């Protein structure tokens, strides 16, 4: 395990201790919805696929950001 992976695991463990298990998810390419969270479709097929669960997770706060166009 690389230093970066160790740092990531440490950060995730700290967040889960503070906010509870399932407060953060790490998805790998090709992995489908590991927690079977209900999702609200965004209306954009590309965005739904990028989010990995077919939309925005119901009952969760989601922040999507990037450079201004």
WOBEL-V391461 format. One record per pair of residues at least 6 apart in sequence whose C-alpha atoms are under 6 Angstrom apart, sorted by the first residue. I is the first residue (numbers start at 1). J is the second residue. If there is no record, write none. Layout:
# WOBEL-V391461
I;J  I;J
This chain:
# WOBEL-V391461
33;53  38;57  38;58  39;55  39;56  39;57  39;58  40;55  40;56  41;55  42;55  48;54  48;55
